[in-house]
Amino acid sequence: MSVTDLMGTAAGLAEAWNSRELGRVGEARVKVLRMDEMPVEEESHAAAEALLVLDGRLELTVDGVEIPVRQGELFMVPARTVHAVRPGSTGTLVIVELPEGRGTEEE
């Protein structure tokens, strides 16, 4: 068992939006990254994913709707939902996701 300094881990990453896998819960990967105000192109995944903002703000567009996610808030992106990060997102983000190809119809 160990304790992970999420803020320190994210701050120590060489590049923003380049996540570090911290571990797994079942098949789900738990990752942390640093956001740097730059946008991220649209994407979608076979499985749902959880986006938890530890500090700062995540500016999402989900199916064309702008959704701000603030410090301490969690946003669940449904499976196969198109989402993108708008400019202005900054801070520390934790992502919980299944590996690609592991999504199911029940999600």
C-alpha positions in Angstrom: 0.0 0.0 0.0 1.2 3.5 -0.7 0.1 7.1 -0.8 0.4 9.1 -4.0 0.8 12.9 -4.1 -1.5 13.6 -7.0 -0.7 17.3 -7.3 3.1 16.7 -7.0 2.9 13.9 -9.6 1.0 16.1 -12.1 3.3 19.0 -11.5 6.3 16.8 -12.2 5.1 15.6 -15.6 7.3 16.9 -18.4 4.4 17.8 -20.6 0.8 18.9 -20.0 -1.9 16.5 -21.3 0.6 13.6 -21.0 -1.0 11.5 -18.3 0.7 9.1 -15.9 -1.0 5.9 -14.9 -1.1 5.6 -11.1 -2.6 2.1 -10.9 -5.7 0.0 -11.7 -9.0 -0.7 -10.0 -10.1 -4.0 -11.7 -9.5 -3.3 -15.3 -10.0 0.5 -15.0 -6.9 2.7 -15.2 -6.5 5.6 -12.8 -4.4 8.4 -14.3 -3.3 12.0 -13.4 -2.3 14.8 -15.7 -1.6 18.5 -15.8 -3.8 20.8 -17.9 -2.2 23.9 -19.5 -4.9 26.0 -21.1 -4.5 24.3 -24.5 -7.4 22.6 -26.2 -7.6 18.9 -26.9 -9.3 17.6 -30.1 -12.7 15.7 -30.0 -12.6 12.1 -29.1 -14.9 9.4 -27.9 -14.4 6.0 -26.2 -16.1 2.7 -26.1 -16.5 2.9 -22.3 -17.6 5.7 -20.0 -14.8 7.7 -18.3 -14.7 9.7 -15.1 -13.0 13.2 -15.1 -12.2 14.6 -11.6 -10.8 18.1 -11.3 -8.5 18.3 -8.3 -7.6 21.9 -8.8 -8.2 24.5 -11.5 -11.0 24.1 -14.1 -11.8 21.8 -17.0 -13.6 23.4 -20.0 -15.4 20.6 -21.8 -17.6 20.4 -24.8 -19.8 17.3 -24.7 -22.0 16.6 -27.7 -21.7 20.3 -28.6 -22.7 21.6 -25.2 -20.1 23.6 -23.2 -19.7 22.2 -19.7 -17.3 23.8 -17.1 -16.0 21.4 -14.5 -14.6 23.1 -11.4 -12.2 22.2 -8.7 -13.6 19.3 -6.7 -16.2 18.3 -9.3 -16.5 15.1 -11.2 -17.9 14.7 -14.7 -18.9 11.3 -16.1 -18.5 11.1 -19.9 -20.9 8.4 -21.2 -19.6 5.7 -23.5 -19.4 6.7 -27.2 -20.0 10.4 -26.4 -18.0 12.9 -28.4 -16.1 15.3 -26.1 -13.3 17.8 -26.4 -11.4 20.2 -24.1 -11.7 23.9 -24.9 -8.9 26.4 -24.4 -8.6 27.7 -20.8 -8.5 24.4 -19.0 -5.9 24.5 -16.3 -4.9 22.6 -13.1 -4.8 18.9 -12.2 -7.1 16.2 -13.6 -7.6 12.6 -12.5 -9.1 10.3 -15.2 -10.6 6.8 -14.5 -11.1 4.8 -17.7 -11.1 1.3 -19.1 -8.5 0.3 -21.7 -9.8 0.8 -25.3 -11.8 -2.1 -26.5 -13.1 -2.9 -23.0 -16.4 -1.0 -23.2 -19.7 -2.8 -23.0 -23.2 -2.1 -24.2 -24.5 -1.9 -20.6 -22.4 1.3 -19.9 
